[in-house]
Every structure is written in structure tokens, then in C-alpha cells.
Amino acid sequence: MDLKKRKHIFLDDKAKIDRMANKIKKYEKFKPYSQKTADEDFRLQEKIAQLSIVASNFMMTGHSPTLVLTKREEGDEVQLPVGGGQKDRAREIISKVDFRKLYRGGKGRKADPLMIITAICMYVMRQDNPKRGDIKYSNDFIRNVGVTKEIYGHISEKLDSCLKS
């Protein structure tokens, strides 16, 4: 039995380029979570989509705040941002903060991203208006998502410490 000598197959430039492209693609796919950009990170896109659901449920103000001429105590008028931007601020928090650090699931605790996003939205809305009365824990949506007073308290404390640092 005579073993045939293997002939060298030389790759042309196109094949070399394709191979490198595939290697890069593979590397991009498996690179660590912390290095992924927002566009690549499917999880982040999913969270942003859930943010839209929550925002429309709460009628959060959408993008950039409107500038309104406001009289200050000194008597001069300046343009100050009024309302608005809540959804953008929530989006910013969601893309920056690690959900696992905010609230960990565990013994019988459900850590659902939708629940955490809802708590973040409540946090953002309460920053604007601490007395906002329509955010009650008995609200159907909040109850179905699973945010309780304790969970919200826990998450808002974590958010305070995260955003201050």
C-alpha cells in the first residue's frame, strides 16, 4: 500500500481574505460581553425593545426635553429643559448598568429583565417628580411584571450608588 504524497494547495488571495474575514467574524461573535458595542449586543437591543413597552405603559416623556423660557428668582428669563428625556435617560442607564448587579435572582426570586427595566423607569420618573402618584405598586402592569416596594427600594438604592460613582 503506497501512501500518496499530499500535494500542497496554495490559496489564492481571495481565499486568504475570506478565511481571515471568517476568523474575525468568529472572534467578534465570541468576544466578551464587556467589549461588545451596543449594536452587536442582542441582549441590549432586546432590553431597549422592552423599554419601549414599559415607557408606553407609563406614558413616559420621550426624547430630548423641550426648552421653555422660565423666570428665575433673580428675575431674568432663561431657557430651562422641562420634562422630556425620560426614555433617553432610562435607555442610558439600561445600556450602562449590569442588571446582575442591580438585582440578583436567587431562592424563589425571579430576576426578569422586564421587571428590572420597569424599576429603572420608575426610578427615572420619580427623579423628575418624586410625588408622582400614578406609579402605584397595585398598578396592573407593575404587579404583573413583579415589581414590589422592596424590590424597587433595593434596585433604586443600587442605582443611586451606581450613578454616583
N, C-alpha and C positions, 0 to 999 in steps of 0.2 A: 504494500500500500504506500503509494508515493504521495507525500504531502505537497500540495501545490504552493508555490511561493505567492504570498499575497502581493498584489500589485498596489502601489501607492496611488491613491486617488487624490489628486490635487484639487483643492476647492478654488473656484473662481471668485473674483471679488464680490459678486452679488451674493453668493452663498455665505461668504465670510461675514458680510454685513448683516445678512438675515440671522445668522447664528448669534452674533453679538446682540442684535436687537431682541432676540428671544431671551437671551440671558438677562439683559437689562429688565425686560418685562417681568421675568420671573422674580428678579431681585425686588423690583418695585412692589410686586404683589405680596411678598412675604416680609417686607421691611417692618420694623417695629411700629406699633400704634403711635408712639410719640413723634415719629418722623413723618407720618403721613400728612399730606396737606388736606385741607377741608374738602377739596374736590374729589380726592381719591378715597376719602373715608366714607364708606357707605353708611356706617353707623351714624355718623354725624348728619348725613343727608336725611336719614330716617328720623332722627331727633328733630331736625328742623321742620320736617313734614308734620310731626306730631305737635310741634309748637304752633303751627297754623291752626290745628284743630282746637287746641286749648285757647289760643288767642281769640278765635272767633266765638268760642263759647262764652268767654268773659267780656267780649267786645273791648278788647284792649286797644289802645290807640296804636295806629300802625307806625308808619315810618316818620322820619325826621319831624321834630316838634315845630309848630308854627311860631314864628316870631311875632310878638304882639307889643305894641307901644305901651309901656307900663310906667305909671308915675311912681317914682321912688320917694322916700321920705324927704330927701334933700330938695325935692321939688322938680328935678329935671326928669325928662322922659327918656327912657332907653328901651331898646328892643330886647325883650327877655323871652326865652323859649317857654311856651306854655303847653303843657300836655305833650302828647305825641312821643314817639321814640320808644315806647314801652316794649314793643315787639322786637325792635332792634336791640335794646338793652338786654332783653331776655335771650335773644339769639347770641349775643356776645358772651353772656355768662355760660350758656349751654356749650358753646364751642371752646371755652377756656377751661371749664371746671371738669374734673374727673368725677363722674357720677358715683363711682365706688367709694370715693372719699366722703361724698355728701351723705349717703345713706346706704348702709350695707344690709342686704337681706341676711337672714340667718334663721334661727329656730322659729319657724312659723311666721317669719316676716317676709312679705313679698316686696322685693325691690324692683318695681316695674318702672322702666324709663318714663312712661307717660305720667306716672304718679310724681316722679321727681320733677319733671318738666312743669307739671301743674303747680307744684310747690314753688318752683322758681318764678313762675308767672305771678303767683300770689305775692311773692316777696317783692317783685318789681313794682306791682301795682300798689302795694302797701307803702313802698318808699315814696311814691308820689302823693298818696293820700292815706295816711295812717288810719283815718276813721272810716275808710270805705266800707259801707255797711252791707253791700250785696255779696261780699265774699264770706258766706257762712259755710260752716262745715256740714250743715244739713242740706246744702245745695245738692240736687241730684247728681250733677256731673262730678262734683268734688267727692261725694260719697262713693259713687261708682268707681272712680279712679282709685280711691282708697286713702286719700289724704285725711289724717286726723289732726287734732290740735297738737298732740305730742309729736307726730311725725313732722308737721310744719315747724314746730318750735325747734326741733333737732336740726332740720335742714336749714332754717334761717340763721341759726347760730353758726353753723358751718360756713354758710355763705358770707356772713359778716366777717368771720376770721379769714376766709379765703380772699375776699375782695379788699380787705385792709392791707394784707401782706403784699 
